[in-house]
């Protein structure tokens, strides 16, 4: 290994954020040189030269995920935790949000329309027929159907009646789907959360074309607006402490003044300057650079330097209950030792967005 442990970023098709991150880390200090991660040979239980790796791509490349788990095992602080990221999915996150007291849409888990490979009817002898009438009555219309572990607006359907729902369901193949109530909102926000303490609240309009989604303004004003921002900040921190994510975004749809968490499983969130706008881009580059440097300084060689959420730590530590300890405190990257730094983002500039388009079926 080199004498100086490094800070690395592992990425794929994105262009603006990785270079800006590396440049900013190197501008701020020299103890931990920052660079694009370079992989030549991955041998079991052999450490890397990296104190910290920011992961932006392993969700799409299984080889990278295996590399990161090996790096974490040998002491690298991987952001985000590759073990938890492998286990995480949207339905569980919704269930955990309920336990944490964060409002979420009413949601039902649906079995895949088609049987998984190497299964037959006997594989499902424990599964009863779905009570569709009861499901439709509980969720209502309109509703959304989306993969329980997917992202990037792939295979997402909005349905207005049972006929549309069944037609969409027929197209989902072996995907396990969520069936979720649609929220008629007056405000919508996307919120960065970095290191379990820094929060950036960004007005966002998902109904706009992709390149205009951050070109939005907060509609709730005055004391109600201040209360809304404070509530969202609290919810963002609760969710990220519970999940153990160091770099994530949370989306809220506001209905009747109540922020409802819509999507909070974004551990490689969009950070491209052409979509989020210059002000949001500058903020996230600075926050992630600070977080990476802080984590590098705290790394203990050969130890577990990952962030684990309160759900996992509470489950492991409790001998009597499988529920998270209510007084559990975040550790490592998910710390609350410093007061949360919260900013409401200004209206974003209109720019091109790289985020995949929503599937229209």
ZIJOCOR-V202258 format. One record per residue. N is the residue number from 1. SS is DSSP state (hx for helix, st for strand, lp for the rest). Layout:
# ZIJOCOR-V202258
{{N	SS} {N	SS}}
This chain:
# ZIJOCOR-V202258
{{1	lp} {2	lp} {3	lp} {4	lp} {5	lp} {6	st} {7	st} {8	st} {9	st} {10	st} {11	lp} {12	lp} {13	lp} {14	lp} {15	lp} {16	hx} {17	hx} {18	hx} {19	hx} {20	hx} {21	hx} {22	hx} {23	hx} {24	hx} {25	hx} {26	hx} {27	hx} {28	hx} {29	lp} {30	lp} {31	lp} {32	lp} {33	lp} {34	st} {35	st} {36	st} {37	lp} {38	lp} {39	lp} {40	lp} {41	lp} {42	lp} {43	lp} {44	lp} {45	lp} {46	lp} {47	lp} {48	lp} {49	lp} {50	st} {51	st} {52	st} {53	st} {54	st} {55	st} {56	lp} {57	lp} {58	lp} {59	lp} {60	lp} {61	lp} {62	hx} {63	hx} {64	hx} {65	hx} {66	hx} {67	hx} {68	hx} {69	hx} {70	hx} {71	hx} {72	hx} {73	hx} {74	lp} {75	lp} {76	lp} {77	st} {78	st} {79	st} {80	lp} {81	lp} {82	hx} {83	hx} {84	hx} {85	hx} {86	hx} {87	hx} {88	lp} {89	lp} {90	hx} {91	hx} {92	hx} {93	hx} {94	hx} {95	hx} {96	hx} {97	hx} {98	hx} {99	hx} {100	hx} {101	lp} {102	lp} {103	lp} {104	st} {105	lp} {106	lp} {107	st} {108	st} {109	st} {110	st} {111	lp} {112	lp} {113	lp} {114	lp} {115	lp} {116	lp} {117	lp} {118	lp} {119	lp} {120	lp} {121	hx} {122	hx} {123	hx} {124	hx} {125	lp} {126	lp} {127	lp} {128	lp} {129	lp} {130	lp} {131	lp} {132	hx} {133	hx} {134	hx} {135	hx} {136	hx} {137	hx} {138	hx} {139	hx} {140	lp} {141	lp} {142	lp} {143	st} {144	st} {145	st} {146	st} {147	st} {148	lp} {149	lp} {150	lp} {151	lp} {152	lp} {153	lp} {154	lp} {155	lp} {156	lp} {157	st} {158	st} {159	st} {160	lp} {161	lp} {162	hx} {163	hx} {164	hx} {165	hx} {166	hx} {167	hx} {168	hx} {169	hx} {170	lp} {171	lp} {172	lp} {173	lp} {174	lp} {175	lp} {176	lp} {177	st} {178	st} {179	st} {180	st} {181	st} {182	lp} {183	lp} {184	lp} {185	lp} {186	lp} {187	st} {188	st} {189	st} {190	st} {191	st} {192	st} {193	st} {194	st} {195	lp} {196	lp} {197	lp} {198	st} {199	st} {200	st} {201	st} {202	st} {203	st} {204	lp} {205	lp} {206	lp} {207	lp} {208	lp} {209	lp} {210	hx} {211	hx} {212	hx} {213	lp} {214	lp} {215	lp} {216	lp} {217	lp} {218	lp} {219	lp} {220	lp} {221	lp} {222	hx} {223	hx} {224	hx} {225	hx} {226	hx} {227	hx} {228	hx} {229	hx} {230	hx} {231	hx} {232	hx} {233	hx} {234	hx} {235	hx} {236	hx} {237	hx} {238	hx} {239	hx} {240	hx} {241	hx} {242	hx} {243	hx} {244	lp} {245	lp} {246	lp} {247	st} {248	st} {249	st} {250	st} {251	st} {252	st} {253	st} {254	st} {255	st} {256	lp} {257	lp} {258	st} {259	st} {260	st} {261	st} {262	st} {263	st} {264	lp} {265	lp} {266	lp} {267	lp} {268	lp} {269	lp} {270	lp} {271	lp} {272	lp} {273	hx} {274	hx} {275	hx} {276	hx} {277	lp} {278	hx} {279	hx} {280	hx} {281	hx} {282	hx} {283	hx} {284	hx} {285	hx} {286	hx} {287	hx} {288	hx} {289	hx} {290	hx} {291	hx} {292	hx} {293	hx} {294	hx} {295	hx} {296	hx} {297	hx} {298	hx} {299	lp} {300	lp} {301	lp} {302	lp} {303	lp} {304	lp} {305	lp} {306	lp} {307	lp} {308	lp} {309	lp} {310	hx} {311	hx} {312	hx} {313	hx} {314	hx} {315	hx} {316	hx} {317	hx} {318	lp} {319	lp} {320	lp} {321	lp} {322	lp} {323	lp} {324	lp} {325	lp} {326	lp} {327	lp} {328	lp} {329	lp} {330	lp} {331	lp} {332	lp} {333	lp} {334	lp} {335	lp} {336	lp} {337	lp} {338	lp} {339	lp} {340	lp} {341	st} {342	st} {343	st} {344	st} {345	lp} {346	lp} {347	lp} {348	lp} {349	lp} {350	lp} {351	lp} {352	lp} {353	lp} {354	lp} {355	lp} {356	lp} {357	lp} {358	lp} {359	lp} {360	lp} {361	lp}}
